[in-house]
Amino acid sequence: MPRVVRLHTEVSGSGPVSVVLLHGLFGSASNLMAVARCLEKYFTVIRMDLRNHGKSAHSDQMDIPVMAEDVVAAMDTLDIPRAHLLGHSLGGKVAMQVAITQPERVRRLIVADIAPVRYGRGHDAIITALLGLDLRSLRNREHADQLLVKDVPELGIRQFLLKNLMRDGKDGWAWRMNLAVIAELYDNLRDAPSPDLFNGPSLFIRGELSGYIRDENRAPMMRQFPNMYFETIPKAGHWLHAEYPAIFNGLVEEFLRADEAAYEGGAA
């Protein structure tokens, strides 16, 4: 049986209903700080580092089902029987898996720019570039950035990736994420979540310029998530929550507070 690992969690707000936020591949809880600040006025917000990411435990097991079990175990530790789930990219797959396999734990589901499908090997160049960095010879983060320019030309993506770089002892550097296992088990992370249905309210938000949710994905998504709402943020790419935070946060808040209104009115 896969071993559940303890996830690092960061809690803010004090509302009666909880919202769990899950970041994407190579990310951490800090990536969703802007939406957390928006929601903590109304909810208790729990940002989690997925296994092998951020400050969470490392493991040589890594796939969508076991990562979903980690999230449920963290909810149990925090005494949260039921919560809203919001996940971006890989975190969206994990959130979908929780909702599909344990629907009684999920009030409403929000998935940011990912579909319930198996994807191609779109991160191979990044993984190869990161594995190729000689951490022993790095002078500083600027040096690492210069070494990545050829393979990762986008400044924003390099800055995002290098948030994982940390001091190791007095002069050395190390990856905070478990890069070796992420690279080895990358195929598992490309998988779709389980194919069963989630009948609860679901909101999928995509970036207009992102290719992660294609028009042909919509019909199968609606069959798997029959109570689904769909929004597109114009001119946004995959990092829609960072590129257009006011629009993204507004969509999230409106969707989640609709449940809050129903709850206050006596609905379960």
Secondary structure as UniProt FT lines:
FT   STRAND          9..12
FT   STRAND          18..22
FT   TURN            25..26
FT   HELIX           29..32
FT   HELIX           33..39
FT   TURN            40..42
FT   STRAND          44..48
FT   TURN            51..52
FT   TURN            54..55
FT   HELIX           64..77
FT   TURN            78..79
FT   STRAND          83..88
FT   HELIX           90..101
FT   HELIX           103..105
FT   STRAND          106..112
FT   TURN            122..123
FT   HELIX           124..132
FT   HELIX           135..137
FT   HELIX           141..148
FT   TURN            149..151
FT   HELIX           155..162
FT   TURN            163..164
FT   STRAND          165..168
FT   TURN            169..171
FT   STRAND          172..175
FT   HELIX           179..184
FT   HELIX           186..189
FT   STRAND          202..207
FT   TURN            208..209
FT   HELIX           215..217
FT   HELIX           218..224
FT   TURN            226..227
FT   STRAND          228..233
FT   TURN            234..235
FT   TURN            238..239
FT   HELIX           240..243
FT   HELIX           245..264
FT   TURN            265..266
//
